[in-house]
Amino acid sequence: MNAFASALALLRVCSVQQFSLQLDALSDGYPLQWIARLQQQRQVEPLLGVSPLRQLRLSNNDCLYVYATLILEQLRWDAALLCEQDRLALFRAFRGIGYAMNIHAIPYTIKALECFQYQYEGRHCSYTACNECIARAIGDYLIRRLPIVLRPLGHVGISALLEEHVREALGLPRLHASLRSKVRWVITTYQHRTPWAEGQSISFECQDSACEYAMRLFQGCRSDPVEFLLYALCFAHAAPPIVMNEKEN
């Protein structure tokens, strides 16, 4: 998956207090370092311990919001998905994967999914100090994903990529409209020229090929802490994810 888009998705998710509060409580304010340690521990000692991620308490709508945000940011930032037919094919494949993850009531169109996302944020997105704390930690990670020439923009650059209500909920700096537009254009232009967004044209001739492509994207999620955490949040409704197996008695 597009790592830049995934980091933006996680940042957006943390504009909702219940996500930032739970992640803050589980990770002492450093969610990505915490997840990376869990991943490392799983590799070194695969039979020890039970994942703290089991403590997450999310409803179906919460998980659907995380899933919607993850998918919509991929569709917004993947420069290879220029054809509307390809976008729709991949979206249908993602819907199927979402249902396999036991997420219910997934909208049937991209537009409807966007409406659900904005309605959810309208009800739950508001500023708290916890949101800002978690956003700073994730933002520092996201800045490292920017091209070197853009990193000095820091959190100002990140702020330019988010809608105003999300920016406010995360406590990120406010930009004048003209400056925001310029910064966003620069970052978008460079982002679409980076190696992970370049390149290969994707063409889905049938639903099966789109589904295979979507499955390959998700199979790589667990190697990246941002994507792993998003993936875990999506699963937290019906079957809280186990990162490590329970120790046998």
ZAMARGU-4260 file (C-alpha; in steps of 0.2 Angstrom, whole numbers, plus 5000, padded with zeros to 4 digits):
<rodrens>
0) 5000/5000/5000 | 5005/5018/4998 | 5014/5021/5014 | 5012/5040/5013 | 4993/5038/5011
5) 4992/5025/5026 | 5001/5037/5037 | 4989/5051/5033 | 4975/5039/5036 | 4981/5035/5053
10) 4983/5053/5057 | 4965/5057/5052 | 4959/5042/5062 | 4967/5050/5078 | 4957/5066/5076
15) 4943/5056/5084 | 4946/5056/5103 | 4941/5038/5107 | 4955/5031/5095 | 4968/5043/5102
20) 4963/5039/5120 | 4964/5021/5118 | 4981/5021/5108 | 4988/5033/5121 | 4983/5022/5135
25) 4990/5007/5127 | 5006/5015/5120 | 5011/5028/5133 | 5009/5041/5119 | 5020/5033/5106
30) 5009/5021/5096 | 5021/5017/5082 | 5036/5013/5093 | 5024/5002/5103 | 5018/4993/5088
35) 5035/4991/5081 | 5041/4983/5098 | 5026/4971/5097 | 5031/4966/5080 | 5049/4963/5084
40) 5044/4953/5100 | 5032/4942/5089 | 5047/4938/5078 | 5059/4934/5092 | 5047/4925/5104
45) 5032/4920/5094 | 5024/4909/5108 | 5025/4921/5122 | 5012/4933/5128 | 4995/4940/5123
50) 4994/4956/5112 | 4988/4972/5121 | 4978/4975/5106 | 4965/4964/5112 | 4961/4978/5124
55) 4954/4989/5110 | 4935/4992/5112 | 4928/4997/5095 | 4910/4996/5087 | 4907/4990/5070
60) 4905/5009/5064 | 4921/5013/5072 | 4930/4999/5062 | 4921/5004/5047 | 4927/5022/5049
65) 4945/5016/5050 | 4943/5005/5035 | 4935/5018/5025 | 4949/5031/5029 | 4962/5018/5025
70) 4954/5014/5008 | 4949/5032/5003 | 4967/5039/5007 | 4974/5025/4996 | 4962/5030/4982
75) 4966/5048/4984 | 4985/5046/4984 | 4989/5031/4972 | 4994/5040/4956 | 4993/5024/4947
80) 4974/5023/4949 | 4970/5036/4936 | 4956/5026/4927 | 4939/5027/4936 | 4935/5010/4930
85) 4951/5003/4939 | 4946/5013/4955 | 4929/5006/4955 | 4936/4988/4953 | 4948/4990/4967
90) 4935/4998/4978 | 4923/4983/4975 | 4938/4971/4979 | 4941/4981/4995 | 4923/4979/5000
95) 4924/4960/4999 | 4940/4961/5010 | 4931/4972/5022 | 4916/4959/5024 | 4929/4945/5026
100) 4936/4955/5040 | 4919/4955/5048 | 4915/4973/5045 | 4897/4976/5041 | 4886/4989/5032
105) 4900/4994/5020 | 4893/5007/5007 | 4891/5001/4989 | 4900/5016/4981 | 4915/5027/4984
110) 4904/5042/4986 | 4893/5034/4999 | 4909/5029/5008 | 4915/5047/5008 | 4898/5052/5015
115) 4899/5040/5029 | 4917/5046/5033 | 4912/5064/5034 | 4896/5060/5044 | 4906/5050/5056
120) 4919/5064/5058 | 4905/5077/5060 | 4899/5067/5075 | 4916/5062/5083 | 4930/5073/5077
125) 4934/5087/5089 | 4950/5094/5098 | 4957/5086/5113 | 4975/5087/5120 | 4977/5068/5118
130) 4973/5070/5099 | 4987/5082/5098 | 4999/5072/5107 | 4996/5056/5096 | 4996/5067/5081
135) 5013/5074/5084 | 5020/5056/5086 | 5012/5050/5070 | 5016/5067/5061 | 5035/5065/5065
140) 5034/5048/5057 | 5025/5055/5042 | 5037/5069/5040 | 5051/5056/5037 | 5041/5049/5023
145) 5041/5065/5013 | 5055/5069/5001 | 5070/5076/5009 | 5067/5093/5001 | 5050/5094/5009
150) 5054/5088/5027 | 5058/5106/5033 | 5040/5110/5031 | 5036/5098/5045 | 5019/5099/5053
155) 5015/5114/5043 | 5016/5103/5028 | 5005/5090/5035 | 4992/5102/5040 | 4990/5108/5022
160) 4985/5090/5017 | 4971/5089/5030 | 4953/5096/5029 | 4951/5110/5042 | 4940/5100/5054
165) 4953/5087/5055 | 4967/5099/5057 | 4958/5108/5071 | 4955/5091/5080 | 4973/5087/5079
170) 4979/5104/5085 | 4990/5107/5070 | 4995/5124/5064 | 4982/5134/5054 | 4988/5141/5037
175) 4982/5155/5026 | 4971/5148/5012 | 4984/5153/4998 | 4999/5146/5008 | 4989/5130/5011
180) 4985/5128/4993 | 5003/5131/4988 | 5011/5119/5001 | 4998/5106/4996 | 5002/5107/4978
185) 5021/5106/4981 | 5018/5090/4992 | 5006/5082/4980 | 5017/5085/4965 | 5032/5077/4974
190) 5022/5063/4981 | 5016/5058/4964 | 5034/5057/4958 | 5041/5046/4972 | 5045/5028/4968
195) 5031/5020/4977 | 5018/5031/4967 | 5027/5030/4950 | 5025/5019/4938 | 5017/5004/4933
200) 5000/5006/4925 | 4987/4995/4934 | 4973/4988/4923 | 4959/4977/4930 | 4950/4967/4917
205) 4940/4958/4929 | 4934/4958/4947 | 4946/4943/4951 | 4962/4952/4946 | 4957/4967/4956
210) 4953/4956/4971 | 4970/4948/4969 | 4979/4965/4969 | 4969/4971/4984 | 4974/4955/4994
215) 4992/4958/4989 | 4991/4975/4996 | 4984/4969/5013 | 4996/4955/5014 | 5010/4968/5016
220) 5001/4978/5029 | 5009/4969/5044 | 5027/4973/5039 | 5024/4992/5042 | 5019/4999/5059
225) 5007/5012/5052 | 4998/4999/5041 | 4999/4986/5054 | 4990/4997/5067 | 4977/5002/5055
230) 4974/4984/5050 | 4972/4980/5069 | 4960/4993/5072 | 4949/4987/5057 | 4949/4970/5065
235) 4945/4976/5083 | 4926/4974/5082 | 4922/4956/5081 | 4938/4947/5084 | 4952/4958/5093
240) 4968/4954/5084 | 4981/4943/5092 | 4999/4948/5088 | 5007/4935/5098 | 4999/4918/5103
245) 4994/4914/5121 | 5006/4905/5131 | 5001/4887/5133 | 4998/4880/5150
</rodrens>
